[in-house]
Amino acid sequence: MNRPLTGAAVPARIRAPHVSALAASAALALLLVAAPGRAETFPSHTVRLVSPFPAGSGPDAVSRLLGERLGKEWGQPVIVDPRPGGNGFIAMEAGKRAPATGHELVVADVGHLAINPGLFKKLPYDPRRDFVPVTGLYRAAFFIVVSQQSSLRSIPDLIAAAKKAPDAVTYGSWAVGSTGHLGAAQLEVATGTQMLHAPYKDTSQLYTAVANGEVTWALGTYATAGPLIQAGKLRVLAVADSVRSPVLPNVPTVAEAGGPAGLEASSWVALLAPAGTPPATVSAIGKAVRTVLGEPDVKAKLATFGFTPAPGSSEDVSAWVARDSQRYAELIKRTGATIN
């Protein structure tokens, strides 16, 4: 974090009593721009959005739209730099090492910021120490889906089946320790049931397996499970959130559908800057991004992927990280889903 200027750091001519207040203010402003570690004019060159999401994905498309709008506003190119793989480590490490000027930012989700710290024994970054939150971007609700051919037609049906035959009911996810895994584990904890977790290689394999009846149920966002929902191959039982999703407004929450209250497995995405980025720069970027997120066509684009704007402040994002870190740490402990 940058230290404030002290009297010793200010040239004597600025401290001299005969210098006018106007001249002193001007000199101080110049010093703030020129001093090492201080905020340079932002943006003075290309801004890079480092992303852990693969090119062509929904988050990638949203990042590119965001970059396009910000580039027009700032008069500087804003490019997206996809660095998928490694459980997000590649992108997060790149962002961690970037200069703290605001010209290199990182897009990250709840998994990178609140799950990974409890999941991995050796994490090459610290979400709270190495980064400063800039703003929230959007959130994605998870829906509980089963095969269209399944005899389970409601949340009470699913819970009853799990209680009747422990370990006979299976749920799938795209990875051990993923939001799909830990979110589904919440239902086990809340209902006192025991189900068998079946991890798949990716979301495509997962939802095909659910549609074919190879696994009983899974959590899925509209972006990932939507195509099979639209094709009539997956049935949606409920949304795992405290409120209904505007993407599928007729789908009840788990509580409304007869399940336990308080079950929430939504994912959120935020924009980060390297630790030490000047607060004024962080504030300016956050304000610009939140303005873009409020534009009607941007909201419409988000909706096509099942995303809803979540333009939280830097403080809001910090609160999300703290809340979900605690929640997921408890679920990781219950499931034993740690990775060396």
C-alpha positions in Angstrom: 0.0 0.0 0.0 1.3 3.4 -0.9 2.4 5.6 2.1 1.0 9.1 2.3 3.3 12.0 1.6 5.0 13.3 4.7 6.3 16.8 5.3 9.8 15.5 4.7 8.9 14.3 1.3 7.6 17.7 0.2 10.1 20.2 -1.2 10.9 23.1 1.1 9.6 25.6 -1.4 6.2 24.1 -1.0 6.3 24.4 2.8 7.5 28.0 2.6 5.0 30.4 4.1 5.3 33.0 1.3 4.1 30.5 -1.4 0.5 31.0 -2.2 -2.0 28.2 -1.4 -2.7 27.9 -5.1 0.9 27.3 -6.0 1.3 24.8 -3.2 -1.7 22.8 -4.4 -0.3 22.8 -8.0 3.1 21.6 -6.9 1.6 18.9 -4.7 -0.5 17.6 -7.6 2.6 17.4 -9.8 4.4 15.5 -7.1 1.6 13.0 -6.8 1.8 12.2 -10.5 5.5 12.0 -10.8 6.6 10.4 -7.5 7.5 6.7 -7.7 4.6 4.4 -6.8 2.2 7.2 -7.2 -0.8 7.2 -9.6 0.2 8.0 -13.2 -2.4 9.5 -15.5 -4.9 6.6 -16.0 -5.1 5.2 -18.5 -1.9 6.2 -20.3 -1.7 3.1 -22.5 -3.4 -0.2 -23.2 -5.3 -1.8 -20.4 -5.3 -5.6 -20.2 -8.0 -7.8 -18.6 -6.4 -11.1 -17.6 -9.0 -13.8 -17.4 -8.9 -17.4 -16.2 -11.8 -18.2 -18.5 -11.3 -19.8 -22.0 -11.7 -17.8 -25.1 -15.3 -18.2 -26.5 -16.9 -18.9 -23.1 -19.7 -16.7 -21.7 -17.4 -14.9 -19.2 -14.9 -14.3 -22.0 -17.6 -12.7 -24.2 -18.7 -10.5 -21.4 -15.1 -9.4 -20.7 -14.7 -8.5 -24.3 -17.8 -6.4 -24.4 -16.7 -4.7 -21.2 -13.3 -4.0 -22.7 -14.9 -2.6 -25.9 -17.0 -0.1 -23.9 -14.3 0.9 -21.5 -11.9 1.4 -24.4 -14.3 3.9 -26.0 -14.7 5.7 -22.7 -11.0 5.9 -21.9 -9.6 6.5 -25.4 -7.2 3.6 -24.9 -7.4 0.0 -26.1 -8.7 -2.5 -23.5 -7.8 -6.1 -24.4 -8.8 -9.4 -22.9 -6.0 -11.8 -22.2 -7.4 -15.3 -21.6 -5.2 -17.5 -19.5 -7.3 -20.6 -18.6 -6.1 -23.7 -16.9 -4.4 -24.6 -13.6 -7.5 -24.0 -11.5 -7.1 -20.3 -12.2 -3.5 -20.2 -10.9 -2.1 -19.0 -14.3 -4.3 -16.0 -14.5 -4.1 -15.1 -10.8 -0.3 -15.3 -10.7 -0.1 -13.1 -13.8 -2.3 -10.5 -12.1 -0.4 -10.8 -8.9 2.9 -9.9 -10.6 1.5 -7.1 -12.7 2.5 -3.4 -12.1 0.1 -1.8 -9.7 -1.0 1.0 -12.0 -4.5 -0.2 -13.0 -3.4 -1.1 -16.5 -3.5 -4.8 -15.8 -6.6 -6.1 -14.1 -7.9 -9.6 -13.3 -11.3 -11.1 -13.8 -12.0 -13.8 -11.1 -14.9 -15.7 -9.7 -16.0 -17.1 -6.3 -13.9 -20.2 -7.0 -10.7 -18.3 -7.4 -11.3 -16.0 -4.5 -13.3 -17.9 -1.9 -13.0 -21.7 -2.6 -9.4 -22.2 -3.8 -7.9 -20.9 -0.5 -9.6 -23.6 1.5 -9.3 -26.3 -1.3 -5.6 -26.2 -2.1 -3.0 -26.8 0.6 -0.5 -24.8 -1.6 -2.0 -21.8 -3.2 0.4 -19.5 -5.2 -1.6 -16.4 -4.4 -3.5 -14.9 -1.6 -6.8 -13.3 -2.7 -6.9 -10.8 0.1 -3.2 -9.9 0.3 -2.2 -9.9 -3.4 -5.2 -8.1 -4.8 -7.6 -5.2 -4.2 -11.2 -5.6 -5.3 -12.3 -3.0 -7.9 -15.9 -3.9 -8.5 -18.4 -6.7 -8.8 -19.3 -7.7 -12.3 -22.1 -10.2 -12.5 -23.6 -13.3 -10.9 -24.9 -16.6 -12.2 -27.6 -18.7 -10.5 -27.4 -22.5 -10.4 -30.4 -24.6 -11.2 -31.0 -28.1 -9.9 -31.5 -30.3 -13.0 -32.4 -33.9 -13.6 -33.1 -35.9 -16.7 -36.4 -35.3 -18.5 -36.9 -39.0 -18.1 -36.3 -39.0 -14.4 -39.1 -40.0 -12.0 -38.0 -37.2 -9.7 -40.3 -34.3 -10.4 -39.7 -32.1 -7.4 -37.3 -31.2 -4.6 -39.3 -33.2 -2.1 -39.0 -36.2 -4.5 -35.2 -35.8 -4.6 -34.9 -35.5 -0.8 -37.2 -38.5 -0.2 -35.2 -40.6 -2.7 -31.9 -39.7 -1.0 -33.3 -40.6 2.5 -34.8 -43.8 1.3 -31.6 -45.2 -0.3 -28.4 -43.4 0.9 -25.7 -43.4 -1.8 -28.1 -44.6 -4.4 -28.8 -41.0 -5.5 -25.9 -39.4 -7.3 -25.0 -35.9 -8.1 -22.4 -34.8 -10.6 -20.1 -31.8 -11.0 -17.3 -30.7 -13.3 -14.6 -31.0 -10.6 -13.9 -31.9 -7.0 -14.2 -28.7 -5.0 -16.1 -26.8 -7.7 -19.1 -24.7 -7.0 -21.2 -27.5 -8.5 -19.7 -30.0 -6.0 -19.8 -27.9 -2.9 -23.1 -26.2 -3.8 -24.7 -29.7 -4.1 -23.1 -30.7 -0.9 -25.1 -27.9 0.8 -28.3 -29.8 0.0 -26.9 -32.9 1.7 -26.0 -31.0 4.8 -29.3 -29.1 4.9 -31.4 -32.2 4.5 -29.3 -34.7 6.5 -29.0 -37.0 3.5 -26.0 -38.8 2.0 -25.6 -38.9 -1.8 -22.7 -40.0 -4.0 -20.6 -37.4 -5.8 -19.6 -38.2 -9.4 -17.0 -35.7 -10.8 -16.8 -35.4 -14.6 -14.1 -34.0 -16.9 -16.1 -30.9 -18.0 -19.6 -29.4 -18.0 -20.4 -30.9 -21.5 -19.9 -34.4 -20.3 -21.7 -33.7 -17.0 -25.0 -32.5 -18.4 -25.0 -35.2 -21.1 -24.6 -37.7 -18.3 -27.5 -36.2 -16.4 -29.7 -36.1 -19.5 -28.9 -39.8 -20.1 -29.7 -40.8 -16.5 -26.1 -41.8 -15.7 -26.2 -39.5 -12.7 -29.3 -38.4 -10.8 -28.9 -34.7 -10.7 -26.5 -31.7 -10.9 -26.3 -28.0 -10.4 -26.0 -26.0 -13.6 -26.0 -22.4 -14.8 -28.1 -21.4 -17.7 -24.9 -20.9 -19.7 -23.8 -24.5 -19.2 -27.0 -26.5 -18.8 -29.3 -24.1 -20.8 -28.9 -25.8 -24.2 -30.1 -29.2 -22.9 -32.9 -27.5 -20.9 -34.0 -25.8 -24.1 -33.8 -29.0 -26.0 -36.1 -30.7 -23.5 -33.5 -33.1 -22.2 -33.1 -31.7 -18.7 -35.9 -30.9 -16.2 -35.3 -28.0 -13.9 -36.6 -28.6 -10.3 -35.5 -25.3 -8.6 -33.0 -22.5 -8.5 -30.4 -22.9 -5.7 -30.7 -19.3 -4.6 -32.6 -17.1 -2.2 -34.5 -15.4 -5.0 -35.8 -16.5 -8.4 -33.6 -16.0 -11.4 -34.8 -13.5 -14.0 -33.4 -15.9 -16.6 -36.0 -18.5 -15.7 -38.5 -16.6 -13.6 -41.1 -19.4 -13.4 -38.6 -21.7 -11.7 -39.1 -21.6 -7.9 -36.3 -21.3 -5.4 -35.4 -24.5 -3.4 -37.3 -23.2 -0.4 -40.4 -22.3 -2.6 -40.2 -25.8 -4.1 -40.5 -27.5 -0.7 -36.8 -27.8 0.2 -34.7 -26.2 2.9 -34.5 -22.5 3.3 -31.2 -20.6 2.8 -29.6 -22.8 0.2 -27.6 -20.6 -2.1 -25.1 -21.9 -4.7 -24.8 -18.9 -7.0 -21.5 -17.8 -8.5 -20.3 -14.3 -8.8 -17.5 -12.7 -10.8 -15.5 -9.6 -9.8 -12.7 -7.4 -11.2 -9.5 -7.1 -9.3 -6.3 -5.0 -9.4 -2.9 -5.8 -8.0 -2.3 -4.9 -4.4 -0.9 -1.4 -4.2 -2.9 0.1 -7.0 -3.7 3.7 -6.0 -7.1 4.0 -4.4 -8.1 6.8 -6.8 -7.4 4.6 -9.8 -9.3 1.7 -8.3 -12.3 4.0 -7.6 -12.2 5.5 -11.2 -12.1 2.1 -12.8 -14.9 0.8 -10.6 -17.1 3.7 -11.4 -16.5 3.3 -15.2 -17.3 -0.4 -15.1 -20.5 0.0 -13.0 -21.7 2.6 -15.6 -21.1 0.1 -18.4 -23.0 -2.6 -16.5 -26.0 -0.4 -16.2 -26.3 0.0 -20.0 -29.5 -1.8 -21.3 -27.7 -3.6 -24.1 -25.0 -4.8 -21.8 -27.7 -6.2 -19.4 -29.3 -7.9 -22.4 -26.0 -9.5 -23.4 -25.4 -10.7 -19.8 -28.9 -12.3 -19.8 -28.1 -14.4 -22.9 -25.6 -16.3 -20.7 -27.9 -16.4 -17.7 -25.9 -13.7 -15.9 -27.3 -10.7 -14.0 -25.3 -7.5 -13.2 -23.7 -7.4 -9.7 -22.1 -4.0 -9.7 -20.9 -4.1 -6.1 -18.4 -1.7 -4.7 -14.8 -2.7 -3.7 -16.1 -3.1 -0.1 -19.0 -5.3 -1.3 -16.6 -7.6 -3.1 -14.5 -7.9 0.0 -17.6 -8.8 2.0 -18.5 -11.5 -0.6 -15.1 -13.0 -0.3 -15.2 -13.1 3.5 -18.7 -14.5 3.6 -18.1 -17.2 1.0 -14.7 -18.2 2.2 -16.2 -19.1 5.6 -19.1 -20.9 4.0 -17.1 -22.9 1.6 -14.4 -23.7 4.1 -17.0 -25.5 6.2 -18.3 -27.5 3.2 -14.7 -28.4 2.1 -14.1 -29.7 5.6 -17.3 -31.8 5.5 -16.6 -33.2 2.1 -12.9 -33.7 2.6 -12.3 -32.1 -0.8 -8.8 -30.8 -0.2 -6.1 -30.9 -3.0 -2.4 -31.0 -2.4 
